[in-house]
Amino acid sequence: MFDQDLKKYEEIERKRRISVNKEIEILLFKRKQTNIKIEEEIRNLSKEITNYADNSNNIIDYNIDQRIEDDNIDCTIDNKYIKDISIAPEQNTILATNINTTDTSITNIPTTNTTTISNITNIPFTDELVRKLILTEKYKEIEEKIKNEKSKISKNIYINLKININKRLSQVSQSKDHTIKIYKSLSQITYPYLFIECFVLKLLEQGKLQVSIHFLSYQSYSLLLSLFLNNSLFGNELLEYFRVILFTQESTKSSLKGMYSIYFGVIHLNKMYQEAWFFIASLLNIIPSEPSLYVLESFLIILGEDLFKMYKYSFITMLKYVKEEYLTRITNDALKTRIETCIRNIIKE
């Protein structure tokens, strides 16, 4: 009797999950269409900043250096966002992805792309990553909150908010102090979920336009995102939304490297090493596309030394797989050489 009830429950849960996945995939499709419009608006609005700067309804002042005093902002990483990094990959159960599990074993790479979930990501990932970091109830809730906030404000306020975010993120420089000032200015915005929507899009645009050309500039954008993660009430939701849009937004190969670098920088600053392991295992357990290697290169540059120190022998095994098997599936010799150089720099061959 118990077994029958369990099977019945499992079947109900399976159907519910399929229904939820379809619902979220529809949301993601609509989100992509909306994002295209917002990105175009942000580009056009940058030409109108002067006209809006004198508007009395501005959410935040434009004169950042005069308005913001040098009061203290917590630039340290709050422990509540740090995963338990003392657990070796073989014992890691937080995200259940390690080199010994069935669907992420680096010694059991499928011969074809076996992803059964719709092709919604910009590079191939395992189904497990798609389920745990993209097709989530939390993402659905954030979209509902964005929709709710948008229904309560005027078009002018919404435009003004986008202008402010556009201007501030365009001002980000390599200066840590200036990045903190920008954080303090943006943190005054009173519509958190509309802020999340517009901030993430502009941040990823900066990844495409700035980081893809000036690679080290990712550090300032990662710091800015980490400041919100550690100092705002909606920090976790911001990161959740950022991941979903990052993983699903279409882009060129070189632009993907810039976008993902911001994410890897956040992982580095917050010591989220188990998420790093989960990500790289999910990437390596699917037949690679060439764009995957641009992302892998960025991962190794930013997080390679961290994972080498944290999971030394397991990570060496993973790097050996990358070098001897994963890269053989790619024909871009220049990119393969760069990744092999990254590996040598990590393990000091």
Secondary structure as GFF3:
##gff-version 3
##sequence-region A 1 349
A	DSSP	alpha_helix	2	45	.	.	.	ID=ss1
A	DSSP	three_ten_helix	46	48	.	.	.	ID=ss2
A	DSSP	alpha_helix	49	53	.	.	.	ID=ss3
A	DSSP	alpha_helix	64	67	.	.	.	ID=ss4
A	DSSP	three_ten_helix	79	81	.	.	.	ID=ss5
A	DSSP	three_ten_helix	89	91	.	.	.	ID=ss6
A	DSSP	three_ten_helix	102	104	.	.	.	ID=ss7
A	DSSP	alpha_helix	127	129	.	.	.	ID=ss8
A	DSSP	pi_helix	130	134	.	.	.	ID=ss9
A	DSSP	alpha_helix	137	150	.	.	.	ID=ss10
A	DSSP	alpha_helix	155	170	.	.	.	ID=ss11
A	DSSP	alpha_helix	176	186	.	.	.	ID=ss12
A	DSSP	alpha_helix	192	206	.	.	.	ID=ss13
A	DSSP	pi_helix	207	211	.	.	.	ID=ss14
A	DSSP	three_ten_helix	215	217	.	.	.	ID=ss15
A	DSSP	alpha_helix	218	231	.	.	.	ID=ss16
A	DSSP	alpha_helix	235	248	.	.	.	ID=ss17
A	DSSP	alpha_helix	253	269	.	.	.	ID=ss18
A	DSSP	alpha_helix	273	284	.	.	.	ID=ss19
A	DSSP	alpha_helix	290	310	.	.	.	ID=ss20
A	DSSP	alpha_helix	312	324	.	.	.	ID=ss21
A	DSSP	three_ten_helix	326	329	.	.	.	ID=ss22
A	DSSP	alpha_helix	333	347	.	.	.	ID=ss23
###
